[in-house]
Every structure is written in C-alpha cells, then in structure tokens.
Amino acid sequence: MIIPILNGLLRFSQAPITWILFIVHGLIYFMGALPAIQSQAIIDDLLDDEHFIRVQGRIFAQYVEAHPTDYSKLMQRLAEKASQGDPEKLELMGTLAIRNARFLAEGPELEYRGDQVQITRWKSRLKVLQNSQDRHPSYVLGLTADDMGLTKWVSYIFVHSGPYHFIGNMFFLLIFGSMLEPLIGGLALLVIYLLTGMIGAGVFLLMTGATAAPLIGASGAVSGLMSLFCLIYWRTPVRFMYFVLPSAHYTGFIFLPAWIVLVMFAASDVAGYLSAVPDFGGVAYAAHLGGEGAALLAGLVLYLLRYRKPQRLATAGPEFPVGRPISIAEVIDSVRVRGSHL
C-alpha cells in the first residue's frame, strides 16, 4: 500500500481555507452524529427484520412486474424469481426497494396480491422507516431523487456515512489542500473544491441516476483537488509513504512522479464503476470521476490564464520578464525558491 504524503500538513496560517473546510466538515459530522445514530438504529432494526424485508420484496416484485419498461432486464428477472417465492431473491428485492424513489412514493398507495394483513403491517412499518430517514442527516443534507434543490448540490459534500468515510476524505483534503492553497490561493481552492464536488454530483446523476438513497461525501470534491495537483505537478517527484508489513524494512518513504497519484485513483474509480451494478448502488465512483475530470479542465484553464497573462504572476515568485510566456514549471520553481518543498 502506498499513499501520498506530499508536503504533509501545513499550519492554519499557511492554508486557512483548507483548515476551515476541514473544520466545517468536522462540525457537521459531529453535530449530526447523535441524530444519525438514533435514526440509523431504527432503520437497521427494520432492515434486519427478515419478515418485513421479504414482504417488501414480494410487493416490490409485483410493482416491477406492473412497470416493466421502467426497470432493467436484471430487475425483471429478480422480480420474477421473487414472485415465485425464492427466499434469497425476496430478500434482495426487499433491500433494493429502499433505493427506489418511485416505488417508495407510489407503492404504499397501491393494491397488491397476497395477505392483506401482512401488507397493511408493511405499509405501517415502511412509514416508520421513512420518518426515520427524514430525520437522518444523510437524507436531510444528501442529494436524493426526492430532493435535488440547489443547496443539496453543495450540502451533500459535507455529509459522511461514518468515521472511516469521514477520516479518509479529510486526510486527503488536508494533504492536497496543503499542497495547492499556497500555490493557487485560498479563494481558487474553495471555488474549485465546491465546483468539482457539484460537477461530480452531476456526472453521477448522468451516469448512474438518482435514487432514494442519498449521495453524500466529499470524495468528488477531494478527487478534484487531487486531479488539479497532478496536472500542475505532473512529472515532479513527490513523497509517498509505503507500507507492506509492520517492520522497519517494509515501511518508509519513496519519491514518485505526481501523475502516479492520478493513475492510482482514476484507475480504481474506473474499475469500480465498470464492475458495479447500477441497480445495487454502493460507492459513487461516477462522482469521483466527475470531480477528477472537472479539475483537469480547471487546471487547463489556470494554465492558459497564466500562459497568456504572465504579468499577473509577479506576486507568485521572482520577477518574470513581461511579455514572455511563463510555464507551469517556472511557477512551481518560483514557489520552491520561496521555501516550499515537496
């Protein structure tokens, strides 16, 4: 395993916007922790109820069979098996129903074949589930098929599903933010972070489609910072930490070209997206790819602006002769002269 270390973590005074983003993420995560735990406990209890899930699977199967043109061939085959009483397919369909916004909106109002007592009980318990979701921070701030208002395109970035999701994204935010903010400035970092996060959400909706399950997390925005870093420092050797075994001989640091970071992340996201089954959900690889692509475009724009207006670079390092095109490499070298290092 290798992970980029780059410059490490800068002080607040050196990268204030990066640290403010981190603090906002942390406040939202910890303020929402208790409501998330309370709501998730109710949701988990219902989803762990085998009887509830199987009844829901049978009902969802009937719904899919009644709307064949709205579902994939895979979903239609699963519905057919579930209607025949296959226990495994019933549970799978019951779980998938929670992600289907149209079914959750229309389903409880329709009539179904089968034990009407069980169906009435299912409708009552589904209402409890939906009420719990309405109080859960992931649904309140996340981007869902039911609510795609403009504010949700930003707020979803600041919500995380758990400690590992939060810690992983914040580690890379601090690493790449500390690397980029001294070079491009805090305002540019903030705009690129939010914009790539929003574009990542848009790409996810185009490639995967909106569901009742919320899109949450800073992965798309962090992927944007990573891509911009890789474009600016493309062939520059940067520091990685490698870990093979918990031993001094198998743990340490190595310097590799910056483009290695993009290959590592993008290859993993492409493989994840291609291997995922859209109906089953999971990690939003399409949002990662959208953030990465948007940041590459932003990096090209920054490059063109610097190339065509070199006189504006006077504050970024040593004086450059006005009228001569300035390359990204020269800007990076000027930053190094002032004390920055990789």
C-alpha positions in Angstrom: 0.0 0.0 0.0 1.3 3.5 -0.9 -0.4 6.8 0.0 0.7 10.4 -1.0 2.2 12.5 1.8 3.4 15.4 -0.3 4.2 18.4 2.0 2.4 16.9 4.9 0.0 19.2 6.9 0.6 23.0 6.9 -0.3 25.3 9.8 -3.7 27.1 9.8 -1.9 30.4 8.9 -0.3 28.8 5.8 -3.5 27.1 4.5 -6.5 28.7 6.2 -9.2 27.8 3.7 -8.1 24.1 3.7 -8.4 24.1 7.5 -11.7 26.0 7.5 -13.2 23.4 5.1 -11.9 20.7 7.4 -13.5 22.4 10.5 -16.8 22.8 8.7 -16.8 19.1 7.7 -16.0 18.2 11.3 -18.7 20.3 12.8 -21.4 19.0 10.5 -20.2 15.4 11.1 -20.2 15.6 14.9 -23.4 17.7 15.2 -25.2 15.1 13.1 -23.7 12.1 14.9 -26.4 11.7 17.5 -29.4 12.1 15.2 -27.7 9.8 12.7 -27.1 7.1 15.4 -30.7 7.3 16.6 -32.3 7.3 13.1 -29.9 4.6 11.9 -30.8 2.3 14.8 -34.5 2.3 13.8 -33.6 1.9 10.1 -31.2 -1.0 10.8 -33.9 -2.8 13.0 -36.4 -2.7 10.2 -33.9 -3.8 7.6 -32.8 -6.6 9.8 -36.4 -7.8 10.2 -36.5 -10.7 7.8 -40.3 -10.9 7.6 -40.6 -7.1 6.8 -37.9 -7.4 4.1 -39.5 -10.5 2.5 -43.0 -8.9 2.4 -41.5 -5.8 0.9 -39.6 -7.9 -1.6 -42.8 -9.6 -2.8 -44.6 -6.3 -3.0 -41.7 -4.6 -4.9 -41.6 -7.6 -7.3 -45.3 -7.0 -8.1 -44.6 -3.3 -8.7 -41.7 -4.1 -11.1 -43.8 -6.6 -13.0 -46.5 -3.9 -13.4 -44.0 -1.4 -14.7 -41.6 -3.5 -16.9 -40.4 -0.6 -19.1 -39.1 1.3 -16.1 -36.7 -1.4 -15.0 -33.7 -3.3 -16.4 -33.8 -6.9 -17.6 -31.9 -7.9 -14.4 -34.5 -6.3 -12.2 -37.3 -8.0 -14.1 -35.6 -11.4 -13.7 -35.1 -10.8 -10.0 -38.8 -9.8 -9.7 -39.9 -13.0 -11.5 -37.9 -15.2 -9.1 -39.1 -13.3 -6.1 -42.7 -13.7 -7.2 -42.1 -17.4 -7.4 -41.1 -17.4 -3.7 -37.3 -17.6 -3.9 -36.3 -16.6 -0.4 -32.9 -15.1 -1.5 -34.5 -13.1 -4.3 -37.3 -11.9 -2.0 -34.7 -10.5 0.5 -32.7 -8.9 -2.3 -35.7 -7.3 -3.8 -36.8 -6.1 -0.4 -33.5 -4.4 0.1 -33.4 -2.8 -3.3 -36.8 -1.4 -2.8 -35.4 1.1 -0.3 -33.4 2.7 -3.0 -36.2 3.1 -5.5 -37.7 6.6 -5.1 -40.7 6.0 -7.4 -41.7 2.8 -5.6 -41.4 4.4 -2.2 -43.6 7.4 -3.4 -46.3 5.4 -5.2 -46.0 1.9 -3.7 -47.8 2.3 -0.4 -50.9 3.7 -2.1 -51.4 0.8 -4.5 -53.2 -2.5 -4.1 -51.2 -5.8 -4.1 -51.9 -9.5 -4.2 -51.3 -11.6 -1.1 -52.1 -11.5 2.7 -53.7 -8.1 3.3 -52.8 -8.2 7.0 -49.1 -8.5 6.2 -49.4 -5.8 3.5 -51.1 -3.4 5.9 -48.4 -4.1 8.5 -45.7 -3.5 5.9 -47.2 -0.1 5.0 -47.2 0.9 8.7 -43.6 -0.1 9.2 -42.5 1.5 5.9 -43.9 4.8 7.2 -41.8 4.4 10.4 -38.7 3.8 8.2 -39.4 6.8 6.0 -39.9 9.1 9.1 -36.5 7.9 10.4 -34.9 8.7 7.1 -36.4 12.2 7.2 -34.5 12.9 10.4 -31.2 11.3 9.3 -28.5 13.8 8.3 -27.6 11.8 5.2 -31.2 12.3 3.9 -31.6 15.9 5.3 -28.4 17.1 3.6 -27.7 14.5 0.9 -28.8 14.6 -2.7 -31.7 12.3 -3.5 -34.2 11.7 -6.2 -36.8 13.3 -4.0 -34.8 16.5 -3.4 -32.3 17.8 -5.9 -32.6 21.5 -4.8 -29.5 23.7 -5.5 -28.5 23.7 -1.8 -28.3 19.9 -1.8 -25.6 20.0 -4.6 -23.3 21.7 -2.0 -24.5 20.3 1.3 -24.1 16.7 0.2 -20.3 17.3 0.1 -20.2 17.9 3.9 -22.0 14.8 5.0 -20.4 11.4 5.6 -21.8 7.9 6.3 -19.4 7.0 9.2 -16.0 7.6 10.8 -14.0 5.8 8.1 -15.7 7.7 5.3 -15.1 11.0 7.1 -11.4 10.3 8.2 -10.4 9.1 4.7 -11.8 12.1 2.9 -10.5 14.6 5.5 -7.0 13.1 5.3 -6.8 13.7 1.5 -8.4 17.1 1.8 -5.7 18.2 4.2 -2.9 16.6 2.2 -3.9 18.0 -1.2 -5.3 21.3 0.2 -2.0 22.0 1.9 -0.2 21.4 -1.3 -2.4 23.6 -3.5 -3.5 26.5 -1.4 -0.1 28.2 -1.2 0.2 28.0 -5.0 -3.3 28.9 -6.3 -4.7 30.8 -3.3 -7.5 30.1 -0.9 -10.3 31.6 -3.0 -9.4 29.5 -6.0 -9.1 26.4 -3.8 -12.6 27.0 -2.3 -14.2 27.6 -5.7 -12.5 24.5 -7.3 -13.4 22.3 -4.3 -17.1 23.3 -4.4 -17.4 23.3 -8.1 -15.8 19.9 -8.7 -18.0 18.5 -6.0 -21.1 19.8 -7.7 -19.9 18.7 -11.1 -19.1 15.3 -9.6 -22.7 15.0 -8.4 -24.0 16.0 -11.9 -21.8 13.3 -13.6 -23.1 10.8 -11.0 -26.7 11.6 -11.8 -26.0 11.3 -15.6 -24.0 8.1 -15.4 -25.9 6.3 -12.6 -29.1 8.1 -12.0 -30.7 9.5 -8.8 -32.2 7.1 -6.2 -33.9 7.3 -2.9 -30.6 6.5 -1.3 -28.7 9.8 -0.7 -25.5 10.8 -2.5 -23.2 12.0 0.3 -19.5 12.7 0.9 -16.6 14.9 -0.1 -15.0 12.2 -2.4 -15.9 14.0 -5.6 -14.5 17.4 -4.4 -11.4 15.8 -2.9 -10.8 13.9 -6.2 -11.0 17.3 -7.9 -8.2 18.7 -5.7 -6.1 15.6 -6.4 -6.5 15.9 -10.2 -5.6 19.6 -10.1 -2.5 18.8 -8.1 -1.5 16.1 -10.5 -1.9 18.4 -13.5 0.2 21.1 -12.0 3.0 18.9 -10.6 2.7 16.3 -13.4 6.3 15.0 -13.6 7.5 16.3 -10.3 8.7 13.6 -7.8 6.5 13.7 -4.7 6.7 11.9 -1.4 4.7 8.7 -0.8 4.6 6.5 2.3 4.7 2.8 1.5 3.6 0.0 3.9 4.0 -3.7 3.2 4.5 -5.2 6.6 4.7 -3.6 10.2 8.5 -3.7 10.0 11.2 -1.0 9.5 12.4 -2.8 6.4 8.9 -2.8 4.8 7.7 0.7 5.7 9.1 4.0 4.6 9.0 6.8 2.1 9.6 6.8 -1.7 9.5 9.6 -4.3 7.4 9.0 -7.4 6.1 11.3 -10.2 2.9 13.1 -9.3 1.0 11.5 -12.2 1.2 8.2 -10.3 -1.4 9.6 -7.9 -3.9 10.3 -10.7 -3.4 6.8 -12.1 -3.9 5.2 -8.7 -7.2 7.0 -8.0 -8.6 7.2 -11.5 -7.9 3.5 -12.4 -9.5 2.4 -9.1 -12.6 4.6 -9.9 -12.9 3.4 -13.5 -12.6 -0.3 -12.4 -15.2 0.3 -9.6 -17.6 2.0 -11.9 -17.4 -0.7 -14.6 -17.7 -3.5 -12.1 -20.7 -2.0 -10.2 -24.3 -3.0 -10.9 -26.3 0.3 -11.1 -29.4 -1.2 -9.5 -27.4 -2.3 -6.5 -25.8 1.1 -5.5 -22.6 1.3 -3.5 -19.7 3.7 -3.8 -20.3 6.7 -6.1 -17.4 6.1 -8.4 -19.0 8.2 -11.1 -18.9 11.2 -8.8 -15.2 10.6 -8.2 -14.6 10.5 -12.0 -16.7 13.7 -12.5 -14.7 15.5 -9.9 -11.4 14.4 -11.4 -12.4 15.4 -14.9 -13.7 18.8 -13.8 -10.5 19.6 -12.0 -8.4 18.7 -15.0 -10.4 21.2 -17.0 -10.0 23.8 -14.3 -6.2 23.1 -14.3 -6.1 23.7 -18.1 -7.9 27.0 -17.6 -5.5 28.1 -15.0 -2.6 27.1 -17.2 -4.0 29.1 -20.1 -4.6 32.2 -17.9 -1.0 32.1 -16.6 0.4 31.5 -20.1 -1.4 34.4 -21.7 -1.1 36.9 -18.8 2.3 36.3 -17.3 2.5 39.8 -15.8 0.0 38.7 -13.1 2.5 36.2 -11.8 4.7 38.8 -10.3 3.4 38.1 -6.8 3.9 34.3 -7.2 7.7 34.3 -7.1 10.7 36.1 -8.6 10.2 38.7 -11.3 9.5 37.3 -14.7 10.2 39.3 -17.9 6.9 40.8 -19.0 5.8 39.6 -22.4 7.5 36.2 -22.2 5.1 33.2 -21.7 5.6 31.6 -18.3 5.2 27.8 -17.9 3.7 26.0 -15.0 7.2 24.5 -14.3 8.6 28.0 -13.8 5.8 29.0 -11.4 6.5 25.8 -9.4 10.2 26.6 -9.3 9.5 30.1 -8.1 7.4 28.7 -5.2 10.3 26.3 -4.3 12.7 29.3 -4.2 10.5 30.9 -1.6 10.8 27.9 0.7 8.1 25.5 -0.4 9.1 21.9 -1.0 7.5 18.5 -1.9 
